[in-house]
Amino acid sequence: MERISPRIFIEGKEVDYLEGSYSYPGNFSSAGLTFSIPLTQGGMRKLWNKEVTLFLHISDAYPIFRGWIKRMEESFDELEIFAQDAIGYMVKA
């Protein structure tokens, strides 16, 4: 049995994330992706409004999520990132 190994990319570069969650409430609501990366990896980068893609499996041709970073929250040793898809940007959710 193959193990599912989701991959997250910021501006086309794969990032090592600590944990994450994907939410898609349905209807005409925006999808969201929240994930944490080590502060050493993302602390000095300008990440706001960068494109984020989530691939569920290594063989996927299309991402399950494509959106843009909307906000970030820095803690002692990690950076939590929240991204929304295009609908979230259009309705300012």
Contact map, one row per residue, 1 for C-alpha under 8 A:
111000000000000000000000000000000000000000000000000000000000000000000000000000000000000000000
111100000000000000000000000000000000000000000000000000000000000000000000000000000000000000000
111110000000000000000000000000000000000000000000000000000000000000000000000000000000000000000
011111000000000000000000000000000000000000000000000000011000000000000000000000000000000000000
001111100000000000000000000000000000000000000000000000011100000000000000000000000000000000000
000111110000000000000000000000000000000000000000000001111100000000000000000000000000000000000
000011111000011000000000000000000000000000000000000001111100000000000000000000000000000000000
000001111100011110000000000000000000000000000000000111100000000000000000000000000000000000000
000000111111111000000000000000000000000000000000000111000000000000000000000000000000000000000
000000011111111000000000000000000000000000000000011110000000000000000000000000000000000000000
000000001111100000000000000000000000000000000000011100000000000000000000000000000000000000000
000000001111110000000000000000000000000000000000000110000000000000000000000000000000000000000
000000001111111000000000000000000000000000000000000000000000000000000000000000000000000000000
000000111101111100000000000000000000000000000000000000000000000000000000000000000000000000000
000000111100111110000000000000000000100000000000000000000000000000000000000000000000000000000
000000010000011111000000000000000000100000000000000000000000000000000000000000000000000000000
000000010000001111110000000000000011110000000000000000000000000000000000000000000000000000000
000000000000000111110000000000000011110000000000000000000000000000000000000000000000000000000
000000000000000011111000000000000011100000000000000000000000000000000000000000000000000000000
000000000000000011111100000000001111000000000000000000000000000000000000000000000000000000000
000000000000000000111110000000001110000000000000000000000000000000000000000000000000000000000
000000000000000000011111000000111100000000000000000000000000000000000000000000000000000000000
000000000000000000001111100000111000000000000000000000000000000000000000000000000000000000000
000000000000000000000111110011110000000000000000000000000000000000000000000000000000000000000
000000000000000000000011111011100000000000000000000000000000000000000000000000000000000000000
000000000000000000000001111111100000000000000000000000000000000000000000000000000000000000000
000000000000000000000000111110000000000000000000000000000000000000000000000000000000000000000
000000000000000000000000011111000000000000000000000000000000000000000000000000000000001000000
000000000000000000000001111111100000000000000000000000000000000000000000000000000000001100000
000000000000000000000001110111110000000000000000000000000000000000000000000000000001111100001
000000000000000000000111110011111000000000000000000000000000000010000000000000000001101100000
000000000000000000000111000001111100000000000000000000000000000000100000000000000111100000000
000000000000000000011110000000111110000000000000000000000000000010000000000000000111000000000
000000000000000000011100000000011111000000000000000000000000000000000000000000011110000000000
000000000000000011111000000000001111100000000000000000000000000000000000000000011100000000000
000000000000000011110000000000000111110000000000000000000000000000000000000001111000000000000
000000000000001111100000000000000011111011000000000000000000000000000000000001111000000000000
000000000000000011000000000000000001111111100000000000000000000000000000000011100000000000000
000000000000000000000000000000000000111111100000000000000000000000000000010111100000000000000
000000000000000000000000000000000000011111110000000000000000000000000000000011000000000000000
000000000000000000000000000000000000111111110000000000000000000000000000000000000000000000000
000000000000000000000000000000000000111111111010000000000000000000000000000000100000000000000
000000000000000000000000000000000000011111111000000000000000000000000000000000100000000000000
000000000000000000000000000000000000000111111100000000000000000000000000000000000000000000000
000000000000000000000000000000000000000001111110000000000000000000000000000000000000000000000
000000000000000000000000000000000000000000011111000000000000000000000000000000000000000000000
000000000000000000000000000000000000000001001111110000000000000000001000000000000000000000000
000000000000000000000000000000000000000000000111110000000000000000011111000000000000000000000
000000000000000000000000000000000000000000000011111000000000000000011100000000000000000000000
000000000110000000000000000000000000000000000011111100000000000000011000000000000000000000000
000000000110000000000000000000000000000000000000111110000000000001111000000000000000000000000
000000011111000000000000000000000000000000000000011111000000000011111000000000000010000000000
000000011101000000000000000000000000000000000000001111100000001111100000000000000000000000000
000001111000000000000000000000000000000000000000000111110000001111000000000000000000000000000
000001110000000000000000000000000000000000000000000011111101011110000000000000000000000000000
000111100000000000000000000000000000000000000000000001111101001100000000000000000000000000000
000111100000000000000000000000000000000000000000000000111111000000000000000000000000000000000
000011100000000000000000000000000000000000000000000000111111000000000000000000000000000000000
000000000000000000000000000000000000000000000000000000001111100000000000000000000000000000000
000000000000000000000000000000000000000000000000000000111111111000000000000000000000000000000
000000000000000000000000000000000000000000000000000000000011111000000000000000000000000000000
000000000000000000000000000000000000000000000000000000100001111100000000000000000000000000000
000000000000000000000000000000000000000000000000000011110001111111000000000000000000000000000
000000000000000000000000000000000000000000000000000011110000011111000000000000000000000000000
000000000000000000000000000000101000000000000000000111100000001111100000000000000000100000000
000000000000000000000000000000000000000000000000001111000000001111110000000000000000100000000
000000000000000000000000000000010000000000000000001110000000000011111000000000000011110000000
000000000000000000000000000000000000000000000001111100000000000001111100000000000011110000000
000000000000000000000000000000000000000000000011111100000000000000111111000000001111000000000
000000000000000000000000000000000000000000000001100000000000000000011111000000001111000000000
000000000000000000000000000000000000000000000001000000000000000000001111100000001110000000000
000000000000000000000000000000000000000000000001000000000000000000001111110000111100000000000
000000000000000000000000000000000000000000000000000000000000000000000011111000111000000000000
000000000000000000000000000000000000001000000000000000000000000000000001111111110000000000000
000000000000000000000000000000000000000000000000000000000000000000000000111111110000000000000
000000000000000000000000000000000000001000000000000000000000000000000000011111000000000000000
000000000000000000000000000000000000011100000000000000000000000000000000011111100000000000000
000000000000000000000000000000000001111100000000000000000000000000000000011111110000000000000
000000000000000000000000000000000001111001100000000000000000000000000001111011111000000000000
000000000000000000000000000000000111100000000000000000000000000000000001111001111100000000000
000000000000000000000000000000000111100000000000000000000000000000001111100000111110000000000
000000000000000000000000000000011110000000000000000000000000000000001111000000011111000000000
000000000000000000000000000000011100000000000000000100000000000000111110000000001111100000000
000000000000000000000000000001111000000000000000000000000000000000111100000000000111111110000
000000000000000000000000000001110000000000000000000000000000000011110000000000000011111110000
000000000000000000000000000001000000000000000000000000000000000000110000000000000001111111000
000000000000000000000000000111100000000000000000000000000000000000000000000000000001111111100
000000000000000000000000000011100000000000000000000000000000000000000000000000000001111111111
000000000000000000000000000000000000000000000000000000000000000000000000000000000001111111111
000000000000000000000000000000000000000000000000000000000000000000000000000000000000011111110
000000000000000000000000000000000000000000000000000000000000000000000000000000000000001111111
000000000000000000000000000000000000000000000000000000000000000000000000000000000000000111111
000000000000000000000000000001000000000000000000000000000000000000000000000000000000000110111
